Amino acid sequence: MIYYLKGEVTEKEEDFIVIDVGGVGYKVFVSEETKKRLQKKEKVFCFVHFTGNNMRVYGFKEKENLSFFRDLLKISGIGPKTAMQIASIAPMKEFKEAIEREDKEVMKKIFKIGKKKGERVIFELSRKQVKKEKDEAFDVLKGLGFDADDIEKALEKIDGKKEREERVQEALKMLDKK
């Protein structure tokens, strides 16, 4: 529907800003950090997520943070307001890296949304990251002409926390022995 908005900030309220785009004021929910950085009369460009069920627009300065927000919405029990809280803890890349190294400060911030929700977010994001890396390694090996079943068996034997390149190299060693 709406992919981005480009206009001028005309209002800053508690949890949203208003962006004037060609004479139409869009109420856009943004993170606290984003709101602090913006000034009235400032020109802005933000990627947006539109929710049809409650007619709200959520805005993000970076495309990656919009993607991160959408990933969070896919987690059971996480709605737009909670996803916005989580997405505003840190930029997506830093957030995922902090989860991988179990950064205590980031963990505290995540658990402010509640222990069960926080645990679910950490679990789902960790699982998704491992799956993505596994899929990338799988794609590389498939592109080299190996059988899908053989690739799966080889990747299952390799530590999922290793870098993609390492996983591919180790899998190649196993697959070459066949």
ChimeraX commands (.cxc) that place a marker at each C-alpha (Angstrom):
marker #1 position 0.00,0.00,0.00 radius 0.5
marker #1 position 2.14,2.94,1.23 radius 0.5
marker #1 position 5.90,2.24,1.00 radius 0.5
marker #1 position 7.41,5.51,2.17 radius 0.5
marker #1 position 6.54,9.10,3.04 radius 0.5
marker #1 position 8.56,12.16,2.13 radius 0.5
marker #1 position 7.56,15.48,3.59 radius 0.5
marker #1 position 7.89,17.89,6.48 radius 0.5
marker #1 position 7.42,17.24,10.19 radius 0.5
marker #1 position 4.63,19.52,11.38 radius 0.5
marker #1 position 3.85,18.03,14.79 radius 0.5
marker #1 position 5.60,15.96,17.46 radius 0.5
marker #1 position 3.36,14.26,19.97 radius 0.5
marker #1 position 3.96,11.69,22.71 radius 0.5
marker #1 position 4.26,8.61,20.49 radius 0.5
marker #1 position 3.90,9.91,16.94 radius 0.5
marker #1 position 4.80,12.67,14.53 radius 0.5
marker #1 position 2.78,14.26,11.76 radius 0.5
marker #1 position 4.34,14.41,8.32 radius 0.5
marker #1 position 2.85,16.84,5.81 radius 0.5
marker #1 position 3.01,15.30,2.35 radius 0.5
marker #1 position 1.53,17.58,-0.27 radius 0.5
marker #1 position -0.94,19.15,2.14 radius 0.5
marker #1 position -2.02,15.89,3.78 radius 0.5
marker #1 position -0.89,15.26,7.37 radius 0.5
marker #1 position 0.05,11.63,8.08 radius 0.5
marker #1 position 0.11,10.50,11.69 radius 0.5
marker #1 position 3.19,8.28,11.86 radius 0.5
marker #1 position 4.19,6.28,14.93 radius 0.5
marker #1 position 7.96,6.31,15.34 radius 0.5
marker #1 position 10.45,5.17,17.95 radius 0.5
marker #1 position 11.30,7.49,20.82 radius 0.5
marker #1 position 14.83,7.87,19.49 radius 0.5
marker #1 position 13.66,8.82,16.00 radius 0.5
marker #1 position 11.21,11.33,17.42 radius 0.5
marker #1 position 13.95,12.97,19.52 radius 0.5
marker #1 position 16.20,13.40,16.47 radius 0.5
marker #1 position 13.51,15.07,14.36 radius 0.5
marker #1 position 12.64,18.75,14.55 radius 0.5
marker #1 position 9.50,20.56,13.44 radius 0.5
marker #1 position 9.76,21.90,9.89 radius 0.5
marker #1 position 12.45,19.29,9.14 radius 0.5
marker #1 position 12.23,17.44,5.82 radius 0.5
marker #1 position 11.97,13.69,6.38 radius 0.5
marker #1 position 11.93,10.50,4.38 radius 0.5
marker #1 position 10.74,7.37,6.12 radius 0.5
marker #1 position 9.79,3.86,5.14 radius 0.5
marker #1 position 6.40,2.90,6.54 radius 0.5
marker #1 position 4.36,-0.07,7.62 radius 0.5
marker #1 position 0.61,0.41,7.36 radius 0.5
marker #1 position -1.69,-1.70,9.52 radius 0.5
marker #1 position -5.11,-2.03,8.01 radius 0.5
marker #1 position -6.82,-3.40,11.09 radius 0.5
marker #1 position -6.31,-0.29,13.23 radius 0.5
marker #1 position -5.35,2.14,10.44 radius 0.5
marker #1 position -1.94,3.08,11.84 radius 0.5
marker #1 position 1.26,4.01,10.06 radius 0.5
marker #1 position 4.65,3.11,11.60 radius 0.5
marker #1 position 7.70,4.91,10.26 radius 0.5
marker #1 position 11.42,4.05,10.06 radius 0.5
marker #1 position 14.43,5.99,8.83 radius 0.5
marker #1 position 16.16,2.86,7.49 radius 0.5
marker #1 position 14.68,0.14,5.31 radius 0.5
marker #1 position 16.43,-2.51,7.44 radius 0.5
marker #1 position 14.59,-1.34,10.56 radius 0.5
marker #1 position 11.27,-1.63,8.72 radius 0.5
marker #1 position 12.20,-5.20,7.81 radius 0.5
marker #1 position 13.22,-5.88,11.43 radius 0.5
marker #1 position 9.88,-4.47,12.64 radius 0.5
marker #1 position 8.03,-6.77,10.26 radius 0.5
marker #1 position 10.09,-9.76,11.44 radius 0.5
marker #1 position 9.11,-8.92,15.01 radius 0.5
marker #1 position 5.42,-8.75,14.07 radius 0.5
marker #1 position 5.63,-12.36,12.86 radius 0.5
marker #1 position 6.43,-13.50,16.40 radius 0.5
marker #1 position 3.36,-14.76,18.25 radius 0.5
marker #1 position 2.21,-12.29,20.91 radius 0.5
marker #1 position 4.16,-9.32,19.51 radius 0.5
marker #1 position 2.03,-6.48,18.23 radius 0.5
marker #1 position 3.04,-3.22,16.55 radius 0.5
marker #1 position 3.50,-1.25,19.78 radius 0.5
marker #1 position 5.79,-3.90,21.31 radius 0.5
marker #1 position 7.62,-4.40,18.00 radius 0.5
marker #1 position 8.28,-0.64,17.88 radius 0.5
marker #1 position 9.65,-0.74,21.45 radius 0.5
marker #1 position 11.98,-3.59,20.56 radius 0.5
marker #1 position 13.01,-2.11,17.21 radius 0.5
marker #1 position 13.97,1.13,18.96 radius 0.5
marker #1 position 16.40,-0.58,21.38 radius 0.5
marker #1 position 19.17,-0.57,18.77 radius 0.5
marker #1 position 19.60,-0.65,15.00 radius 0.5
marker #1 position 18.71,-4.08,13.63 radius 0.5
marker #1 position 22.28,-5.24,12.95 radius 0.5
marker #1 position 23.51,-4.19,16.43 radius 0.5
marker #1 position 20.45,-5.74,18.05 radius 0.5
marker #1 position 20.99,-9.13,16.39 radius 0.5
marker #1 position 24.71,-9.05,17.21 radius 0.5
marker #1 position 23.88,-8.21,20.85 radius 0.5
marker #1 position 21.53,-11.19,21.04 radius 0.5
marker #1 position 24.22,-13.48,19.59 radius 0.5
marker #1 position 26.77,-12.42,22.20 radius 0.5
marker #1 position 24.09,-12.29,24.93 radius 0.5
marker #1 position 24.76,-8.64,25.78 radius 0.5
marker #1 position 23.36,-8.07,29.28 radius 0.5
marker #1 position 22.34,-4.42,28.72 radius 0.5
marker #1 position 20.34,-5.26,25.61 radius 0.5
marker #1 position 18.78,-8.26,27.36 radius 0.5
marker #1 position 17.59,-5.99,30.20 radius 0.5
marker #1 position 15.95,-3.68,27.67 radius 0.5
marker #1 position 14.27,-6.59,25.89 radius 0.5
marker #1 position 12.91,-8.01,29.15 radius 0.5
marker #1 position 11.22,-4.67,29.93 radius 0.5
marker #1 position 8.45,-5.89,27.61 radius 0.5
marker #1 position 7.96,-8.90,29.87 radius 0.5
marker #1 position 9.98,-12.02,30.56 radius 0.5
marker #1 position 7.96,-14.43,28.38 radius 0.5
marker #1 position 7.74,-12.04,25.43 radius 0.5
marker #1 position 11.43,-11.20,25.76 radius 0.5
marker #1 position 12.41,-14.86,25.77 radius 0.5
marker #1 position 10.21,-15.50,22.75 radius 0.5
marker #1 position 11.76,-12.60,20.83 radius 0.5
marker #1 position 15.31,-13.76,21.60 radius 0.5
marker #1 position 14.49,-17.37,20.69 radius 0.5
marker #1 position 12.72,-16.51,17.43 radius 0.5
marker #1 position 15.35,-14.04,16.25 radius 0.5
marker #1 position 18.17,-16.45,17.11 radius 0.5
marker #1 position 16.40,-19.28,15.32 radius 0.5
marker #1 position 15.72,-17.12,12.28 radius 0.5
marker #1 position 19.37,-16.03,12.10 radius 0.5
marker #1 position 20.63,-19.62,12.27 radius 0.5
marker #1 position 18.06,-20.70,9.69 radius 0.5
marker #1 position 19.04,-17.84,7.36 radius 0.5
marker #1 position 22.72,-18.74,7.61 radius 0.5
marker #1 position 21.87,-22.40,7.07 radius 0.5
marker #1 position 19.78,-21.51,4.02 radius 0.5
marker #1 position 22.61,-19.40,2.58 radius 0.5
marker #1 position 25.09,-22.26,3.05 radius 0.5
marker #1 position 22.53,-24.63,1.54 radius 0.5
marker #1 position 22.07,-22.35,-1.48 radius 0.5
marker #1 position 25.83,-22.14,-2.07 radius 0.5
marker #1 position 26.22,-25.92,-1.93 radius 0.5
marker #1 position 23.13,-26.51,-4.09 radius 0.5
marker #1 position 24.58,-24.08,-6.64 radius 0.5
marker #1 position 27.69,-26.28,-6.76 radius 0.5
marker #1 position 25.52,-29.21,-7.82 radius 0.5
marker #1 position 25.27,-31.28,-4.65 radius 0.5
marker #1 position 22.14,-33.28,-3.77 radius 0.5
marker #1 position 19.72,-31.48,-1.41 radius 0.5
marker #1 position 19.40,-34.44,0.99 radius 0.5
marker #1 position 23.19,-34.82,1.21 radius 0.5
marker #1 position 23.54,-31.08,1.87 radius 0.5
marker #1 position 20.96,-31.20,4.68 radius 0.5
marker #1 position 22.69,-34.15,6.34 radius 0.5
marker #1 position 26.07,-32.44,6.15 radius 0.5
marker #1 position 24.80,-29.09,7.49 radius 0.5
marker #1 position 23.05,-30.80,10.41 radius 0.5
marker #1 position 26.44,-32.07,11.61 radius 0.5
marker #1 position 27.99,-28.59,11.63 radius 0.5
marker #1 position 27.65,-26.06,14.45 radius 0.5
marker #1 position 24.96,-23.56,13.40 radius 0.5
marker #1 position 26.79,-20.67,15.09 radius 0.5
marker #1 position 29.70,-20.83,12.67 radius 0.5
marker #1 position 30.01,-18.34,9.84 radius 0.5
marker #1 position 28.48,-19.26,6.49 radius 0.5
marker #1 position 31.88,-19.64,4.82 radius 0.5
marker #1 position 33.07,-22.04,7.53 radius 0.5
marker #1 position 29.87,-24.06,7.26 radius 0.5
marker #1 position 30.24,-24.32,3.49 radius 0.5
marker #1 position 33.90,-25.39,3.75 radius 0.5
marker #1 position 33.15,-28.07,6.34 radius 0.5
marker #1 position 30.16,-29.31,4.37 radius 0.5
marker #1 position 32.28,-29.48,1.22 radius 0.5
marker #1 position 34.77,-31.72,3.01 radius 0.5
marker #1 position 31.95,-34.07,4.03 radius 0.5
marker #1 position 30.26,-34.01,0.64 radius 0.5
marker #1 position 33.52,-34.62,-1.27 radius 0.5
marker #1 position 34.01,-37.86,0.68 radius 0.5
marker #1 position 30.81,-39.30,-0.77 radius 0.5
marker link #1:1,2 radius 0.2
marker link #1:2,3 radius 0.2
marker link #1:3,4 radius 0.2
marker link #1:4,5 radius 0.2
marker link #1:5,6 radius 0.2
marker link #1:6,7 radius 0.2
marker link #1:7,8 radius 0.2
marker link #1:8,9 radius 0.2
marker link #1:9,10 radius 0.2
marker link #1:10,11 radius 0.2
marker link #1:11,12 radius 0.2
marker link #1:12,13 radius 0.2
marker link #1:13,14 radius 0.2
marker link #1:14,15 radius 0.2
marker link #1:15,16 radius 0.2
marker link #1:16,17 radius 0.2
marker link #1:17,18 radius 0.2
marker link #1:18,19 radius 0.2
marker link #1:19,20 radius 0.2
marker link #1:20,21 radius 0.2
marker link #1:21,22 radius 0.2
marker link #1:22,23 radius 0.2
marker link #1:23,24 radius 0.2
marker link #1:24,25 radius 0.2
marker link #1:25,26 radius 0.2
marker link #1:26,27 radius 0.2
marker link #1:27,28 radius 0.2
marker link #1:28,29 radius 0.2
marker link #1:29,30 radius 0.2
marker link #1:30,31 radius 0.2
marker link #1:31,32 radius 0.2
marker link #1:32,33 radius 0.2
marker link #1:33,34 radius 0.2
marker link #1:34,35 radius 0.2
marker link #1:35,36 radius 0.2
marker link #1:36,37 radius 0.2
marker link #1:37,38 radius 0.2
marker link #1:38,39 radius 0.2
marker link #1:39,40 radius 0.2
marker link #1:40,41 radius 0.2
marker link #1:41,42 radius 0.2
marker link #1:42,43 radius 0.2
marker link #1:43,44 radius 0.2
marker link #1:44,45 radius 0.2
marker link #1:45,46 radius 0.2
marker link #1:46,47 radius 0.2
marker link #1:47,48 radius 0.2
marker link #1:48,49 radius 0.2
marker link #1:49,50 radius 0.2
marker link #1:50,51 radius 0.2
marker link #1:51,52 radius 0.2
marker link #1:52,53 radius 0.2
marker link #1:53,54 radius 0.2
marker link #1:54,55 radius 0.2
marker link #1:55,56 radius 0.2
marker link #1:56,57 radius 0.2
marker link #1:57,58 radius 0.2
marker link #1:58,59 radius 0.2
marker link #1:59,60 radius 0.2
marker link #1:60,61 radius 0.2
marker link #1:61,62 radius 0.2
marker link #1:62,63 radius 0.2
marker link #1:63,64 radius 0.2
marker link #1:64,65 radius 0.2
marker link #1:65,66 radius 0.2
marker link #1:66,67 radius 0.2
marker link #1:67,68 radius 0.2
marker link #1:68,69 radius 0.2
marker link #1:69,70 radius 0.2
marker link #1:70,71 radius 0.2
marker link #1:71,72 radius 0.2
marker link #1:72,73 radius 0.2
marker link #1:73,74 radius 0.2
marker link #1:74,75 radius 0.2
marker link #1:75,76 radius 0.2
marker link #1:76,77 radius 0.2
marker link #1:77,78 radius 0.2
marker link #1:78,79 radius 0.2
marker link #1:79,80 radius 0.2
marker link #1:80,81 radius 0.2
marker link #1:81,82 radius 0.2
marker link #1:82,83 radius 0.2
marker link #1:83,84 radius 0.2
marker link #1:84,85 radius 0.2
marker link #1:85,86 radius 0.2
marker link #1:86,87 radius 0.2
marker link #1:87,88 radius 0.2
marker link #1:88,89 radius 0.2
marker link #1:89,90 radius 0.2
marker link #1:90,91 radius 0.2
marker link #1:91,92 radius 0.2
marker link #1:92,93 radius 0.2
marker link #1:93,94 radius 0.2
marker link #1:94,95 radius 0.2
marker link #1:95,96 radius 0.2
marker link #1:96,97 radius 0.2
marker link #1:97,98 radius 0.2
marker link #1:98,99 radius 0.2
marker link #1:99,100 radius 0.2
marker link #1:100,101 radius 0.2
marker link #1:101,102 radius 0.2
marker link #1:102,103 radius 0.2
marker link #1:103,104 radius 0.2
marker link #1:104,105 radius 0.2
marker link #1:105,106 radius 0.2
marker link #1:106,107 radius 0.2
marker link #1:107,108 radius 0.2
marker link #1:108,109 radius 0.2
marker link #1:109,110 radius 0.2
marker link #1:110,111 radius 0.2
marker link #1:111,112 radius 0.2
marker link #1:112,113 radius 0.2
marker link #1:113,114 radius 0.2
marker link #1:114,115 radius 0.2
marker link #1:115,116 radius 0.2
marker link #1:116,117 radius 0.2
marker link #1:117,118 radius 0.2
marker link #1:118,119 radius 0.2
marker link #1:119,120 radius 0.2
marker link #1:120,121 radius 0.2
marker link #1:121,122 radius 0.2
marker link #1:122,123 radius 0.2
marker link #1:123,124 radius 0.2
marker link #1:124,125 radius 0.2
marker link #1:125,126 radius 0.2
marker link #1:126,127 radius 0.2
marker link #1:127,128 radius 0.2
marker link #1:128,129 radius 0.2
marker link #1:129,130 radius 0.2
marker link #1:130,131 radius 0.2
marker link #1:131,132 radius 0.2
marker link #1:132,133 radius 0.2
marker link #1:133,134 radius 0.2
marker link #1:134,135 radius 0.2
marker link #1:135,136 radius 0.2
marker link #1:136,137 radius 0.2
marker link #1:137,138 radius 0.2
marker link #1:138,139 radius 0.2
marker link #1:139,140 radius 0.2
marker link #1:140,141 radius 0.2
marker link #1:141,142 radius 0.2
marker link #1:142,143 radius 0.2
marker link #1:143,144 radius 0.2
marker link #1:144,145 radius 0.2
marker link #1:145,146 radius 0.2
marker link #1:146,147 radius 0.2
marker link #1:147,148 radius 0.2
marker link #1:148,149 radius 0.2
marker link #1:149,150 radius 0.2
marker link #1:150,151 radius 0.2
marker link #1:151,152 radius 0.2
marker link #1:152,153 radius 0.2
marker link #1:153,154 radius 0.2
marker link #1:154,155 radius 0.2
marker link #1:155,156 radius 0.2
marker link #1:156,157 radius 0.2
marker link #1:157,158 radius 0.2
marker link #1:158,159 radius 0.2
marker link #1:159,160 radius 0.2
marker link #1:160,161 radius 0.2
marker link #1:161,162 radius 0.2
marker link #1:162,163 radius 0.2
marker link #1:163,164 radius 0.2
marker link #1:164,165 radius 0.2
marker link #1:165,166 radius 0.2
marker link #1:166,167 radius 0.2
marker link #1:167,168 radius 0.2
marker link #1:168,169 radius 0.2
marker link #1:169,170 radius 0.2
marker link #1:170,171 radius 0.2
marker link #1:171,172 radius 0.2
marker link #1:172,173 radius 0.2
marker link #1:173,174 radius 0.2
marker link #1:174,175 radius 0.2
marker link #1:175,176 radius 0.2
marker link #1:176,177 radius 0.2
marker link #1:177,178 radius 0.2
view
